[in-house]
Amino acid sequence: MPVRNKLSVKGVAAAKKPGVYSDGGGLYLRVRPSGSKSWLFIRTSKGLRRELGLGSALDVSLALARERAEALRTRATNGLDLVPANSLSDAEAPTTVTFEEFAKEYIRSIQGGFDNAKHRQQWQTTVATYTASFARTPIDKVGRDNILEVLRPIWLSKPETARRVQQRVARILDAAKVRGLRQGDNPAQWQGNLQLLLPRQDKSVAHHAALPFRGLPNFMKDLAQRQGTAARALEFTIFTAARSGEVLGMRWEEVDLENRLWTVPADRMKARVQHEVPLDAAATALLRSMKTQATMLEDFVFGAEPKKALSNMAMTALLRRMGRGDITVHGFRSTFRDWAGDVTSHAREDVEMALAHTIASKAERAYRRGRSLEKRRVLMSEWADFANGLQRA
């Protein structure tokens, strides 16, 4: 027999986090982002899901909500409609879930699958920014017109953003259908739907704006004069040719200063493979200076405050303050690759491994397993020397 009476009066009063809390037997307490609480009865019969509101938790006690739920279970058992005609009060009208409410709950439910905090923030920002026009629309009423109203203005001007909005909204609506909150086709689906209504996008690849490598030494001189954690994080990002998310999520436990090695765990890597980064003298010295400044409470190497990583926009904002809004943080990886290809004789696979890129062929993958750590150590040392103006291009 299903467990019932799982909630308590104290538990109902203490519930703050938005979501749905089960009491058992189809009775639920819903806590909305606004903080309001209401009772909800849910029953699925013959594949159809019914939701009925049983009133606000301010007006309806836990005991009364259980009585109402029991009455509805009895009606259902006797084959009667859950609510007799014309008997619904305003407080007992069917409860609806808005797109915004469901989207927030859904993103929270899948947050363990995001690559990092930056990826999670991108999801949240995309949905909040581009679905505002139908955020308060009931999830089961969101239609194709809502989706097109959002996508058409940005479909050609911001193609990558538009595709992400379409894909994320489609996934949210699919999840709502699986949970019984929607029926019918997904209005945000691409294949055979929006594909026929939106113009073809330019498929050319947009590259991250990069600093030409010959301009790097002068840039590094300017950067060295800048104060603050963001400046040191950007220096380290350039020295290691790492992705910004890997650097911002870097913890002291990943660093071996004695052996000059940074080991990035698989769950923070794009390819989901542990990556070992050899640290040249400049990168090691930078970390030692950060370690000297660190307190015992600090966990992140480049933390904004104890136990809190630096914002993913901090380095971008720094570039703008330096008057270099024309380049991107990610673009320094291209700067490194161009320098390595044009100036050095290092093997391509060593360069690709330094960038933590997936290697395609079996032979190259076997080479990767050998790690070639010392070869990469030489490569990164030469790169740091060049960046610091100690070696000419």
Secondary structure as UniProt FT lines:
FT   HELIX           9..14
FT   STRAND          19..24
FT   TURN            25..26
FT   STRAND          27..31
FT   TURN            33..34
FT   STRAND          37..45
FT   TURN            46..47
FT   STRAND          48..56
FT   TURN            57..59
FT   HELIX           62..77
FT   TURN            78..79
FT   TURN            85..86
FT   HELIX           90..92
FT   HELIX           99..109
FT   HELIX           111..113
FT   HELIX           117..130
FT   HELIX           132..134
FT   TURN            135..136
FT   HELIX           139..141
FT   HELIX           144..151
FT   TURN            152..157
FT   HELIX           159..178
FT   TURN            179..180
FT   TURN            187..188
FT   TURN            190..193
FT   HELIX           194..196
FT   HELIX           213..215
FT   HELIX           216..224
FT   HELIX           229..240
FT   HELIX           244..248
FT   HELIX           252..254
FT   STRAND          255..256
FT   TURN            257..260
FT   STRAND          261..264
FT   HELIX           266..268
FT   TURN            270..271
FT   STRAND          275..278
FT   HELIX           281..293
FT   TURN            296..297
FT   TURN            301..302
FT   STRAND          303..305
FT   TURN            306..307
FT   STRAND          308..309
FT   TURN            312..313
FT   HELIX           314..321
FT   TURN            322..323
FT   TURN            325..326
FT   HELIX           331..343
FT   HELIX           348..354
FT   TURN            355..356
FT   HELIX           362..369
FT   HELIX           373..387
FT   TURN            388..389
//
